[in-house]
Amino acid sequence: MDGYNESQKHAVMTHEFGHSLKLGHGPEIAVMDSCPACYNPNMSNNLQSWDINSYHSVWGS
């Protein structure tokens, strides 16, 4: 992750942790976006409703 800023590194780590929880790729504003380190001004590195709903669909409530 050379060349990534701290926010991008955080996004990638959160994204990859999501994969360890069996979550797939999501829409552009989700943590599980297919390119978490790509510049996205809407990305806050916080879980979005899509991420949370995806988790619940895999693991239950």
PDB file of N, CA, C and O in Angstrom:
ATOM      1  N   MET A   1       0.826  -1.188   0.000  1.00  0.00           N
ATOM      2  CA  MET A   1       0.000   0.000   0.000  1.00  0.00           C
ATOM      3  C   MET A   1       0.870   1.252   0.000  1.00  0.00           C
ATOM      4  O   MET A   1       0.472   2.308   0.492  1.00  0.00           O
ATOM      5  N   ASP A   2       2.053   1.109  -0.558  1.00  0.00           N
ATOM      6  CA  ASP A   2       2.913   2.282  -0.690  1.00  0.00           C
ATOM      7  C   ASP A   2       2.205   3.347  -1.511  1.00  0.00           C
ATOM      8  O   ASP A   2       1.585   3.045  -2.531  1.00  0.00           O
ATOM      9  N   GLY A   3       2.299   4.561  -1.075  1.00  0.00           N
ATOM     10  CA  GLY A   3       1.688   5.661  -1.790  1.00  0.00           C
ATOM     11  C   GLY A   3       0.256   5.952  -1.374  1.00  0.00           C
ATOM     12  O   GLY A   3      -0.317   6.949  -1.813  1.00  0.00           O
ATOM     13  N   TYR A   4      -0.332   5.111  -0.540  1.00  0.00           N
ATOM     14  CA  TYR A   4      -1.688   5.361  -0.050  1.00  0.00           C
ATOM     15  C   TYR A   4      -1.629   6.255   1.176  1.00  0.00           C
ATOM     16  O   TYR A   4      -0.726   6.120   2.002  1.00  0.00           O
ATOM     17  N   ASN A   5      -2.581   7.165   1.301  1.00  0.00           N
ATOM     18  CA  ASN A   5      -2.634   7.972   2.516  1.00  0.00           C
ATOM     19  C   ASN A   5      -3.341   7.157   3.606  1.00  0.00           C
ATOM     20  O   ASN A   5      -3.833   6.061   3.341  1.00  0.00           O
ATOM     21  N   GLU A   6      -3.390   7.686   4.814  1.00  0.00           N
ATOM     22  CA  GLU A   6      -3.962   6.951   5.942  1.00  0.00           C
ATOM     23  C   GLU A   6      -5.432   6.604   5.718  1.00  0.00           C
ATOM     24  O   GLU A   6      -5.871   5.513   6.081  1.00  0.00           O
ATOM     25  N   SER A   7      -6.184   7.506   5.133  1.00  0.00           N
ATOM     26  CA  SER A   7      -7.595   7.255   4.868  1.00  0.00           C
ATOM     27  C   SER A   7      -7.766   6.095   3.884  1.00  0.00           C
ATOM     28  O   SER A   7      -8.636   5.244   4.069  1.00  0.00           O
ATOM     29  N   GLN A   8      -6.939   6.065   2.845  1.00  0.00           N
ATOM     30  CA  GLN A   8      -7.011   4.980   1.867  1.00  0.00           C
ATOM     31  C   GLN A   8      -6.621   3.645   2.502  1.00  0.00           C
ATOM     32  O   GLN A   8      -7.247   2.620   2.229  1.00  0.00           O
ATOM     33  N   LYS A   9      -5.592   3.657   3.345  1.00  0.00           N
ATOM     34  CA  LYS A   9      -5.176   2.428   4.022  1.00  0.00           C
ATOM     35  C   LYS A   9      -6.296   1.910   4.924  1.00  0.00           C
ATOM     36  O   LYS A   9      -6.566   0.710   4.962  1.00  0.00           O
ATOM     37  N   HIS A  10      -6.933   2.808   5.637  1.00  0.00           N
ATOM     38  CA  HIS A  10      -8.048   2.426   6.509  1.00  0.00           C
ATOM     39  C   HIS A  10      -9.175   1.821   5.685  1.00  0.00           C
ATOM     40  O   HIS A  10      -9.761   0.812   6.077  1.00  0.00           O
ATOM     41  N   ALA A  11      -9.476   2.431   4.550  1.00  0.00           N
ATOM     42  CA  ALA A  11     -10.541   1.925   3.683  1.00  0.00           C
ATOM     43  C   ALA A  11     -10.224   0.517   3.182  1.00  0.00           C
ATOM     44  O   ALA A  11     -11.098  -0.350   3.172  1.00  0.00           O
ATOM     45  N   VAL A  12      -8.985   0.288   2.769  1.00  0.00           N
ATOM     46  CA  VAL A  12      -8.591  -1.023   2.259  1.00  0.00           C
ATOM     47  C   VAL A  12      -8.660  -2.076   3.367  1.00  0.00           C
ATOM     48  O   VAL A  12      -9.161  -3.178   3.143  1.00  0.00           O
ATOM     49  N   MET A  13      -8.166  -1.750   4.542  1.00  0.00           N
ATOM     50  CA  MET A  13      -8.193  -2.712   5.650  1.00  0.00           C
ATOM     51  C   MET A  13      -9.626  -3.046   6.059  1.00  0.00           C
ATOM     52  O   MET A  13      -9.944  -4.208   6.308  1.00  0.00           O
ATOM     53  N   THR A  14     -10.484  -2.044   6.128  1.00  0.00           N
ATOM     54  CA  THR A  14     -11.886  -2.275   6.473  1.00  0.00           C
ATOM     55  C   THR A  14     -12.556  -3.131   5.407  1.00  0.00           C
ATOM     56  O   THR A  14     -13.311  -4.052   5.719  1.00  0.00           O
ATOM     57  N   HIS A  15     -12.273  -2.819   4.150  1.00  0.00           N
ATOM     58  CA  HIS A  15     -12.824  -3.566   3.020  1.00  0.00           C
ATOM     59  C   HIS A  15     -12.397  -5.039   3.085  1.00  0.00           C
ATOM     60  O   HIS A  15     -13.230  -5.936   2.953  1.00  0.00           O
ATOM     61  N   GLU A  16     -11.117  -5.277   3.285  1.00  0.00           N
ATOM     62  CA  GLU A  16     -10.613  -6.654   3.316  1.00  0.00           C
ATOM     63  C   GLU A  16     -11.155  -7.412   4.526  1.00  0.00           C
ATOM     64  O   GLU A  16     -11.395  -8.616   4.435  1.00  0.00           O
ATOM     65  N   PHE A  17     -11.351  -6.736   5.651  1.00  0.00           N
ATOM     66  CA  PHE A  17     -11.975  -7.367   6.804  1.00  0.00           C
ATOM     67  C   PHE A  17     -13.400  -7.780   6.452  1.00  0.00           C
ATOM     68  O   PHE A  17     -13.866  -8.837   6.877  1.00  0.00           O
ATOM     69  N   GLY A  18     -14.087  -6.952   5.681  1.00  0.00           N
ATOM     70  CA  GLY A  18     -15.423  -7.306   5.219  1.00  0.00           C
ATOM     71  C   GLY A  18     -15.423  -8.599   4.422  1.00  0.00           C
ATOM     72  O   GLY A  18     -16.328  -9.421   4.567  1.00  0.00           O
ATOM     73  N   HIS A  19     -14.407  -8.785   3.574  1.00  0.00           N
ATOM     74  CA  HIS A  19     -14.305 -10.043   2.831  1.00  0.00           C
ATOM     75  C   HIS A  19     -14.112 -11.224   3.779  1.00  0.00           C
ATOM     76  O   HIS A  19     -14.625 -12.314   3.526  1.00  0.00           O
ATOM     77  N   SER A  20     -13.376 -11.012   4.864  1.00  0.00           N
ATOM     78  CA  SER A  20     -13.187 -12.112   5.815  1.00  0.00           C
ATOM     79  C   SER A  20     -14.507 -12.493   6.479  1.00  0.00           C
ATOM     80  O   SER A  20     -14.640 -13.596   7.009  1.00  0.00           O
ATOM     81  N   LEU A  21     -15.480 -11.588   6.452  1.00  0.00           N
ATOM     82  CA  LEU A  21     -16.816 -11.856   6.971  1.00  0.00           C
ATOM     83  C   LEU A  21     -17.770 -12.344   5.879  1.00  0.00           C
ATOM     84  O   LEU A  21     -18.982 -12.408   6.082  1.00  0.00           O
ATOM     85  N   LYS A  22     -17.202 -12.687   4.716  1.00  0.00           N
ATOM     86  CA  LYS A  22     -17.949 -13.219   3.567  1.00  0.00           C
ATOM     87  C   LYS A  22     -18.821 -12.171   2.881  1.00  0.00           C
ATOM     88  O   LYS A  22     -19.820 -12.520   2.251  1.00  0.00           O
ATOM     89  N   LEU A  23     -18.463 -10.904   2.992  1.00  0.00           N
ATOM     90  CA  LEU A  23     -19.202  -9.855   2.301  1.00  0.00           C
ATOM     91  C   LEU A  23     -18.623  -9.662   0.904  1.00  0.00           C
ATOM     92  O   LEU A  23     -17.411  -9.740   0.704  1.00  0.00           O
ATOM     93  N   GLY A  24     -19.497  -9.412  -0.045  1.00  0.00           N
ATOM     94  CA  GLY A  24     -19.078  -9.173  -1.424  1.00  0.00           C
ATOM     95  C   GLY A  24     -18.946  -7.682  -1.693  1.00  0.00           C
ATOM     96  O   GLY A  24     -19.105  -6.860  -0.790  1.00  0.00           O
ATOM     97  N   HIS A  25     -18.658  -7.346  -2.928  1.00  0.00           N
ATOM     98  CA  HIS A  25     -18.525  -5.945  -3.317  1.00  0.00           C
ATOM     99  C   HIS A  25     -19.891  -5.277  -3.369  1.00  0.00           C
ATOM    100  O   HIS A  25     -20.900  -5.899  -3.700  1.00  0.00           O
ATOM    101  N   GLY A  26     -19.893  -3.985  -3.031  1.00  0.00           N
ATOM    102  CA  GLY A  26     -21.128  -3.224  -2.989  1.00  0.00           C
ATOM    103  C   GLY A  26     -21.067  -1.987  -3.855  1.00  0.00           C
ATOM    104  O   GLY A  26     -20.178  -1.841  -4.694  1.00  0.00           O
ATOM    105  N   PRO A  27     -22.023  -1.097  -3.644  1.00  0.00           N
ATOM    106  CA  PRO A  27     -22.082   0.133  -4.431  1.00  0.00           C
ATOM    107  C   PRO A  27     -20.951   1.100  -4.062  1.00  0.00           C
ATOM    108  O   PRO A  27     -20.228   0.889  -3.089  1.00  0.00           O
ATOM    109  N   GLU A  28     -20.819   2.139  -4.845  1.00  0.00           N
ATOM    110  CA  GLU A  28     -19.693   3.071  -4.737  1.00  0.00           C
ATOM    111  C   GLU A  28     -19.518   3.688  -3.361  1.00  0.00           C
ATOM    112  O   GLU A  28     -18.382   3.927  -2.951  1.00  0.00           O
ATOM    113  N   ILE A  29     -20.582   3.953  -2.636  1.00  0.00           N
ATOM    114  CA  ILE A  29     -20.413   4.626  -1.345  1.00  0.00           C
ATOM    115  C   ILE A  29     -20.252   3.665  -0.171  1.00  0.00           C
ATOM    116  O   ILE A  29     -20.068   4.105   0.964  1.00  0.00           O
ATOM    117  N   ALA A  30     -20.318   2.356  -0.430  1.00  0.00           N
ATOM    118  CA  ALA A  30     -20.188   1.370   0.636  1.00  0.00           C
ATOM    119  C   ALA A  30     -18.718   1.093   0.934  1.00  0.00           C
ATOM    120  O   ALA A  30     -17.859   1.272   0.071  1.00  0.00           O
ATOM    121  N   VAL A  31     -18.435   0.660   2.152  1.00  0.00           N
ATOM    122  CA  VAL A  31     -17.078   0.225   2.498  1.00  0.00           C
ATOM    123  C   VAL A  31     -16.665  -0.926   1.589  1.00  0.00           C
ATOM    124  O   VAL A  31     -15.486  -1.077   1.272  1.00  0.00           O
ATOM    125  N   MET A  32     -17.628  -1.732   1.174  1.00  0.00           N
ATOM    126  CA  MET A  32     -17.335  -2.872   0.321  1.00  0.00           C
ATOM    127  C   MET A  32     -17.336  -2.519  -1.165  1.00  0.00           C
ATOM    128  O   MET A  32     -17.503  -3.398  -2.011  1.00  0.00           O
ATOM    129  N   ASP A  33     -17.152  -1.257  -1.481  1.00  0.00           N
ATOM    130  CA  ASP A  33     -16.940  -0.796  -2.861  1.00  0.00           C
ATOM    131  C   ASP A  33     -15.817  -1.627  -3.476  1.00  0.00           C
ATOM    132  O   ASP A  33     -14.881  -2.008  -2.773  1.00  0.00           O
ATOM    133  N   SER A  34     -15.893  -1.911  -4.767  1.00  0.00           N
ATOM    134  CA  SER A  34     -14.872  -2.755  -5.406  1.00  0.00           C
ATOM    135  C   SER A  34     -13.495  -2.102  -5.466  1.00  0.00           C
ATOM    136  O   SER A  34     -12.506  -2.784  -5.735  1.00  0.00           O
ATOM    137  N   CYS A  35     -13.414  -0.817  -5.226  1.00  0.00           N
ATOM    138  CA  CYS A  35     -12.108  -0.129  -5.214  1.00  0.00           C
ATOM    139  C   CYS A  35     -12.059   0.820  -4.024  1.00  0.00           C
ATOM    140  O   CYS A  35     -12.205   2.030  -4.197  1.00  0.00           O
ATOM    141  N   PRO A  36     -11.856   0.293  -2.819  1.00  0.00           N
ATOM    142  CA  PRO A  36     -11.921   1.141  -1.632  1.00  0.00           C
ATOM    143  C   PRO A  36     -10.850   2.224  -1.563  1.00  0.00           C
ATOM    144  O   PRO A  36     -11.053   3.241  -0.900  1.00  0.00           O
ATOM    145  N   ALA A  37      -9.728   2.030  -2.225  1.00  0.00           N
ATOM    146  CA  ALA A  37      -8.656   3.018  -2.163  1.00  0.00           C
ATOM    147  C   ALA A  37      -8.769   4.073  -3.252  1.00  0.00           C
ATOM    148  O   ALA A  37      -8.039   5.064  -3.240  1.00  0.00           O
ATOM    149  N   CYS A  38      -9.694   3.860  -4.203  1.00  0.00           N
ATOM    150  CA  CYS A  38      -9.899   4.863  -5.249  1.00  0.00           C
ATOM    151  C   CYS A  38     -10.474   6.129  -4.627  1.00  0.00           C
ATOM    152  O   CYS A  38     -11.213   6.064  -3.645  1.00  0.00           O
ATOM    153  N   TYR A  39     -10.145   7.238  -5.180  1.00  0.00           N
ATOM    154  CA  TYR A  39     -10.662   8.493  -4.631  1.00  0.00           C
ATOM    155  C   TYR A  39     -12.162   8.543  -4.780  1.00  0.00           C
ATOM    156  O   TYR A  39     -12.686   8.416  -5.886  1.00  0.00           O
ATOM    157  N   ASN A  40     -12.847   8.724  -3.688  1.00  0.00           N
ATOM    158  CA  ASN A  40     -14.301   8.846  -3.692  1.00  0.00           C
ATOM    159  C   ASN A  40     -14.673   9.875  -2.635  1.00  0.00           C
ATOM    160  O   ASN A  40     -14.585   9.577  -1.444  1.00  0.00           O
ATOM    161  N   PRO A  41     -15.080  11.054  -3.024  1.00  0.00           N
ATOM    162  CA  PRO A  41     -15.388  12.100  -2.041  1.00  0.00           C
ATOM    163  C   PRO A  41     -16.561  11.756  -1.141  1.00  0.00           C
ATOM    164  O   PRO A  41     -16.739  12.382  -0.096  1.00  0.00           O
ATOM    165  N   ASN A  42     -17.370  10.767  -1.528  1.00  0.00           N
ATOM    166  CA  ASN A  42     -18.506  10.351  -0.701  1.00  0.00           C
ATOM    167  C   ASN A  42     -18.129   9.296   0.338  1.00  0.00           C
ATOM    168  O   ASN A  42     -18.939   8.955   1.200  1.00  0.00           O
ATOM    169  N   MET A  43     -16.906   8.782   0.258  1.00  0.00           N
ATOM    170  CA  MET A  43     -16.490   7.707   1.148  1.00  0.00           C
ATOM    171  C   MET A  43     -16.057   8.271   2.489  1.00  0.00           C
ATOM    172  O   MET A  43     -15.210   9.162   2.554  1.00  0.00           O
ATOM    173  N   SER A  44     -16.637   7.751   3.553  1.00  0.00           N
ATOM    174  CA  SER A  44     -16.288   8.238   4.885  1.00  0.00           C
ATOM    175  C   SER A  44     -15.532   7.197   5.695  1.00  0.00           C
ATOM    176  O   SER A  44     -15.174   7.465   6.842  1.00  0.00           O
ATOM    177  N   ASN A  45     -15.277   6.021   5.136  1.00  0.00           N
ATOM    178  CA  ASN A  45     -14.642   4.907   5.838  1.00  0.00           C
ATOM    179  C   ASN A  45     -15.501   4.374   6.974  1.00  0.00           C
ATOM    180  O   ASN A  45     -15.031   3.578   7.786  1.00  0.00           O
ATOM    181  N   ASN A  46     -16.741   4.801   7.038  1.00  0.00           N
ATOM    182  CA  ASN A  46     -17.674   4.274   8.024  1.00  0.00           C
ATOM    183  C   ASN A  46     -18.622   3.305   7.326  1.00  0.00           C
ATOM    184  O   ASN A  46     -18.902   3.445   6.135  1.00  0.00           O
ATOM    185  N   LEU A  47     -19.109   2.330   8.070  1.00  0.00           N
ATOM    186  CA  LEU A  47     -20.060   1.395   7.497  1.00  0.00           C
ATOM    187  C   LEU A  47     -21.303   2.143   7.035  1.00  0.00           C
ATOM    188  O   LEU A  47     -21.828   3.002   7.743  1.00  0.00           O
ATOM    189  N   GLN A  48     -21.759   1.806   5.851  1.00  0.00           N
ATOM    190  CA  GLN A  48     -22.965   2.395   5.285  1.00  0.00           C
ATOM    191  C   GLN A  48     -24.104   1.392   5.435  1.00  0.00           C
ATOM    192  O   GLN A  48     -23.868   0.233   5.778  1.00  0.00           O
ATOM    193  N   SER A  49     -25.313   1.819   5.185  1.00  0.00           N
ATOM    194  CA  SER A  49     -26.462   0.920   5.350  1.00  0.00           C
ATOM    195  C   SER A  49     -26.317  -0.322   4.474  1.00  0.00           C
ATOM    196  O   SER A  49     -26.723  -1.408   4.887  1.00  0.00           O
ATOM    197  N   TRP A  50     -25.745  -0.186   3.266  1.00  0.00           N
ATOM    198  CA  TRP A  50     -25.556  -1.354   2.411  1.00  0.00           C
ATOM    199  C   TRP A  50     -24.645  -2.366   3.089  1.00  0.00           C
ATOM    200  O   TRP A  50     -24.928  -3.564   3.060  1.00  0.00           O
ATOM    201  N   ASP A  51     -23.552  -1.907   3.701  1.00  0.00           N
ATOM    202  CA  ASP A  51     -22.607  -2.799   4.371  1.00  0.00           C
ATOM    203  C   ASP A  51     -23.293  -3.538   5.527  1.00  0.00           C
ATOM    204  O   ASP A  51     -23.130  -4.748   5.683  1.00  0.00           O
ATOM    205  N   ILE A  52     -24.048  -2.809   6.321  1.00  0.00           N
ATOM    206  CA  ILE A  52     -24.729  -3.386   7.481  1.00  0.00           C
ATOM    207  C   ILE A  52     -25.791  -4.387   7.030  1.00  0.00           C
ATOM    208  O   ILE A  52     -25.894  -5.476   7.595  1.00  0.00           O
ATOM    209  N   ASN A  53     -26.574  -4.029   6.026  1.00  0.00           N
ATOM    210  CA  ASN A  53     -27.602  -4.947   5.519  1.00  0.00           C
ATOM    211  C   ASN A  53     -26.982  -6.197   4.910  1.00  0.00           C
ATOM    212  O   ASN A  53     -27.522  -7.294   5.053  1.00  0.00           O
ATOM    213  N   SER A  54     -25.855  -6.033   4.234  1.00  0.00           N
ATOM    214  CA  SER A  54     -25.163  -7.177   3.652  1.00  0.00           C
ATOM    215  C   SER A  54     -24.676  -8.117   4.746  1.00  0.00           C
ATOM    216  O   SER A  54     -24.805  -9.335   4.628  1.00  0.00           O
ATOM    217  N   TYR A  55     -24.121  -7.551   5.805  1.00  0.00           N
ATOM    218  CA  TYR A  55     -23.674  -8.362   6.943  1.00  0.00           C
ATOM    219  C   TYR A  55     -24.851  -9.156   7.516  1.00  0.00           C
ATOM    220  O   TYR A  55     -24.729 -10.357   7.758  1.00  0.00           O
ATOM    221  N   HIS A  56     -25.975  -8.497   7.731  1.00  0.00           N
ATOM    222  CA  HIS A  56     -27.138  -9.171   8.306  1.00  0.00           C
ATOM    223  C   HIS A  56     -27.697 -10.243   7.363  1.00  0.00           C
ATOM    224  O   HIS A  56     -28.220 -11.258   7.822  1.00  0.00           O
ATOM    225  N   SER A  57     -27.591 -10.021   6.058  1.00  0.00           N
ATOM    226  CA  SER A  57     -28.097 -11.028   5.129  1.00  0.00           C
ATOM    227  C   SER A  57     -27.217 -12.279   5.155  1.00  0.00           C
ATOM    228  O   SER A  57     -27.702 -13.382   4.903  1.00  0.00           O
ATOM    229  N   VAL A  58     -25.936 -12.114   5.455  1.00  0.00           N
ATOM    230  CA  VAL A  58     -25.022 -13.256   5.544  1.00  0.00           C
ATOM    231  C   VAL A  58     -25.109 -13.925   6.916  1.00  0.00           C
ATOM    232  O   VAL A  58     -25.167 -15.151   7.009  1.00  0.00           O
ATOM    233  N   TRP A  59     -25.118 -13.130   7.962  1.00  0.00           N
ATOM    234  CA  TRP A  59     -24.969 -13.643   9.325  1.00  0.00           C
ATOM    235  C   TRP A  59     -26.239 -13.574  10.181  1.00  0.00           C
ATOM    236  O   TRP A  59     -26.255 -14.094  11.296  1.00  0.00           O
ATOM    237  N   GLY A  60     -27.273 -12.959   9.689  1.00  0.00           N
ATOM    238  CA  GLY A  60     -28.493 -12.812  10.494  1.00  0.00           C
ATOM    239  C   GLY A  60     -28.414 -11.573  11.373  1.00  0.00           C
ATOM    240  O   GLY A  60     -27.432 -10.831  11.349  1.00  0.00           O
ATOM    241  N   SER A  61     -29.459 -11.372  12.139  1.00  0.00           N
ATOM    242  CA  SER A  61     -29.532 -10.152  12.965  1.00  0.00           C
ATOM    243  C   SER A  61     -28.657 -10.194  14.173  1.00  0.00           C
ATOM    244  O   SER A  61     -28.627  -9.236  14.947  1.00  0.00           O
TER     245      SER A  61
END
